[in-house]
């Protein structure tokens, strides 16, 4: 049995990794209607990942049925980067996912402290810390977590779902930023011009923390 096929039917690992990756959903305001679809899409991605990696490799079966033979480990199933860089592929995927986790946690700490925990209208526009560079670090974090999963174990299902996840988070960010502009006016418009939605803007002056502590609100809601 090769290293990839040894993963299958490992139900303990399936549940464990589903819980590990799924717990980060607690770092978004899932009780808000706008967050339910992105949160559900992220959880669906996690479930598809652990099912194919530790449960039943449906992508491998489908590809074998269509092609008439099983593709090598790393080609639409198994360890994605294994054919090229061996076990280092797992480390690359882990680093990408851990970077995403850090963005989710750091972004949550700032936005929860200054916006989500406040009464409506009393939130602050967070422009310090990681928010000096990007407006939606948590959404970037979720996309990096899922990208790390694919770098570890890419399947047909995940390759289809990841672009959909990008669209969902992009549309959510656009809707929330319209709300932020309505609430904070020119202060948010100026902040938006200086920062990137998901990635830092190259060649743009980094946003400075808002001067008025009573008028800072997060780019995520």
C-alpha positions as CSV (number, residue, x, y, z in Angstrom):
1,X,0.0,0.0,0.0
2,X,1.5,3.4,-1.0
3,X,1.6,6.5,1.2
4,X,-1.5,8.0,-0.4
5,X,-3.8,5.0,-0.3
6,X,-2.9,4.4,3.3
7,X,-4.9,7.5,4.2
8,X,-8.3,6.1,3.2
9,X,-10.9,4.7,5.6
10,X,-9.2,6.5,8.5
11,X,-12.3,7.7,10.1
12,X,-10.7,9.0,13.3
13,X,-8.4,11.3,11.3
14,X,-11.4,12.4,9.2
15,X,-13.3,13.5,12.2
16,X,-10.2,15.1,13.9
17,X,-9.2,17.2,10.9
18,X,-12.8,18.2,10.2
19,X,-12.9,19.6,13.7
20,X,-9.5,21.2,13.5
21,X,-10.3,23.1,10.3
22,X,-14.0,23.6,11.1
23,X,-13.4,25.3,14.4
24,X,-12.2,28.5,12.7
25,X,-15.8,29.2,11.7
26,X,-16.2,30.4,15.2
27,X,-14.1,33.4,14.3
28,X,-16.8,34.9,12.1
29,X,-20.2,36.3,13.2
30,X,-22.0,33.2,11.9
31,X,-25.3,34.3,13.5
32,X,-25.5,37.1,10.9
33,X,-27.4,36.2,7.7
34,X,-24.7,37.5,5.4
35,X,-22.1,35.1,6.9
36,X,-24.1,31.9,6.6
37,X,-23.5,31.2,2.9
38,X,-19.7,31.8,3.1
39,X,-19.5,29.9,6.4
40,X,-21.5,27.0,5.0
41,X,-19.3,27.0,1.8
42,X,-16.1,26.9,3.9
43,X,-17.5,24.0,5.9
44,X,-18.5,22.2,2.8
45,X,-15.0,22.6,1.4
46,X,-13.5,21.2,4.7
47,X,-15.9,18.2,4.6
48,X,-15.0,17.5,0.9
49,X,-11.3,17.7,1.8
50,X,-11.4,15.3,4.7
51,X,-13.8,12.9,3.0
52,X,-11.5,12.5,0.0
53,X,-8.3,12.5,2.0
54,X,-9.3,10.2,4.9
55,X,-12.5,8.6,3.8
56,X,-13.5,7.5,0.3
57,X,-11.5,8.9,-2.7
58,X,-14.4,9.6,-5.0
59,X,-12.3,11.7,-7.4
60,X,-9.8,8.8,-7.8
61,X,-12.7,6.4,-8.6
62,X,-14.3,8.8,-11.1
63,X,-11.0,9.5,-12.8
64,X,-10.1,5.8,-13.0
65,X,-13.5,5.0,-14.4
66,X,-13.3,7.7,-17.1
67,X,-9.6,7.2,-18.0
68,X,-9.6,3.5,-17.6
69,X,-6.7,3.6,-15.2
70,X,-5.6,5.2,-12.0
71,X,-3.6,8.4,-12.3
72,X,-0.4,8.8,-10.3
73,X,-0.4,10.1,-6.8
74,X,-0.6,13.9,-7.0
75,X,-2.6,14.1,-10.2
76,X,-6.2,15.1,-9.1
77,X,-5.9,12.9,-6.0
78,X,-3.3,12.2,-3.4
79,X,-0.4,14.4,-2.2
80,X,-0.5,17.3,-4.7
81,X,3.1,18.3,-4.9
82,X,4.6,14.8,-4.1
83,X,5.7,14.0,-7.6
84,X,7.8,17.2,-7.8
85,X,9.1,18.0,-4.3
86,X,8.2,14.9,-2.2
87,X,7.1,15.5,1.4
88,X,8.1,19.1,1.1
89,X,4.7,19.5,-0.6
90,X,3.0,18.8,2.7
91,X,5.1,21.4,4.4
92,X,4.3,24.1,1.8
93,X,0.6,23.4,2.2
94,X,0.9,23.5,6.0
95,X,2.7,26.9,5.9
96,X,0.0,28.4,3.6
97,X,-2.8,27.1,5.8
98,X,-1.0,28.3,9.0
99,X,-0.6,31.8,7.4
100,X,-4.3,31.8,6.7
101,X,-5.1,30.7,10.3
102,X,-3.0,33.6,11.6
103,X,-4.8,36.1,9.5
104,X,-8.2,34.8,10.7
105,X,-7.2,35.0,14.3
106,X,-5.5,38.3,14.2
107,X,-8.2,39.8,12.1
108,X,-10.9,38.5,14.5
109,X,-9.2,39.9,17.5
110,X,-9.1,43.5,16.1
111,X,-12.6,43.5,14.5
112,X,-14.3,41.9,17.5
113,X,-12.7,44.3,19.9
114,X,-13.5,47.4,18.0
115,X,-16.6,46.6,16.0
116,X,-18.5,43.3,16.4
117,X,-18.7,43.6,20.2
118,X,-20.1,47.1,20.1
119,X,-23.7,48.2,19.9
120,X,-25.0,49.2,16.4
121,X,-23.6,52.6,15.5
122,X,-20.9,52.5,18.2
123,X,-18.3,50.5,16.2
124,X,-14.9,51.8,15.2
125,X,-13.2,51.8,11.8
126,X,-10.2,49.5,12.3
127,X,-7.3,50.7,10.2
128,X,-4.4,49.6,12.4
129,X,-2.5,46.3,12.6
130,X,-3.1,43.9,9.7
131,X,-5.9,46.3,8.6
132,X,-3.3,48.8,7.6
133,X,-2.6,46.6,4.6
134,X,-5.8,44.7,3.7
135,X,-9.4,45.3,4.5
136,X,-10.6,41.7,4.8
137,X,-7.8,39.7,6.4
138,X,-10.2,37.0,7.7
139,X,-11.5,36.3,4.3
140,X,-8.0,36.2,2.9
141,X,-7.2,33.8,5.7
142,X,-10.0,31.4,4.8
143,X,-8.9,31.4,1.2
144,X,-5.4,30.6,2.2
145,X,-6.5,27.8,4.6
146,X,-8.4,26.2,1.8
147,X,-5.5,26.8,-0.7
148,X,-3.2,25.0,1.7
149,X,-5.6,22.1,1.7
150,X,-5.4,21.8,-2.0
151,X,-1.6,22.1,-2.0
152,X,-1.7,19.1,0.3
153,X,-4.5,17.0,-1.4
154,X,-6.1,18.5,-4.5
155,X,-9.1,16.7,-6.0
156,X,-11.7,17.4,-8.7
157,X,-14.2,18.5,-6.1
158,X,-11.9,21.0,-4.4
159,X,-10.7,22.4,-7.7
160,X,-14.3,23.1,-8.6
161,X,-15.2,24.5,-5.2
162,X,-12.3,26.8,-4.6
163,X,-13.1,29.4,-7.4
164,X,-16.7,29.3,-6.1
165,X,-15.4,30.1,-2.6
166,X,-13.4,33.1,-4.0
167,X,-16.6,34.5,-5.7
168,X,-18.6,34.1,-2.5
169,X,-16.1,35.9,-0.3
170,X,-15.6,38.6,-2.9
171,X,-19.3,39.3,-3.2
172,X,-19.6,39.3,0.6
173,X,-16.7,41.7,0.9
174,X,-18.2,44.1,-1.7
175,X,-21.6,44.1,0.1
176,X,-20.0,44.7,3.5
177,X,-17.8,47.5,2.2
178,X,-20.9,49.3,0.8
179,X,-22.3,49.1,4.3
180,X,-19.1,50.5,5.7
181,X,-19.1,53.4,3.2
182,X,-22.7,54.2,4.1
183,X,-21.9,54.2,7.8
184,X,-18.5,55.9,7.8
185,X,-18.6,58.0,4.6
186,X,-15.3,59.6,3.4
187,X,-13.3,58.1,6.2
188,X,-13.9,54.6,4.8
189,X,-13.6,55.8,1.1
190,X,-10.1,57.2,2.0
191,X,-9.2,53.9,3.8
192,X,-10.4,51.8,0.9
193,X,-8.3,53.8,-1.6
194,X,-5.1,53.1,0.4
195,X,-5.6,49.3,1.0
196,X,-6.3,46.2,-0.9
197,X,-9.4,44.1,-0.5
198,X,-7.6,40.8,0.0
199,X,-4.0,41.5,-0.8
200,X,-1.8,44.5,0.0
201,X,-1.7,47.1,-2.8
202,X,1.7,47.5,-4.3
203,X,2.9,51.1,-4.7
204,X,0.1,52.6,-2.6
205,X,0.7,54.5,0.6
206,X,-0.2,52.3,3.6
207,X,-3.3,53.4,5.5
208,X,-2.6,55.2,8.8
209,X,-4.8,54.4,11.8
210,X,-7.9,56.5,12.0
211,X,-7.4,59.6,14.1
212,X,-10.8,59.6,15.7
213,X,-11.2,56.5,17.9
214,X,-15.0,56.8,17.9
215,X,-15.3,56.5,14.1
216,X,-13.4,53.3,13.3
217,X,-15.3,50.3,12.0
218,X,-14.1,47.1,10.4
219,X,-14.1,46.4,6.7
220,X,-15.8,43.1,7.7
221,X,-19.2,42.9,9.4
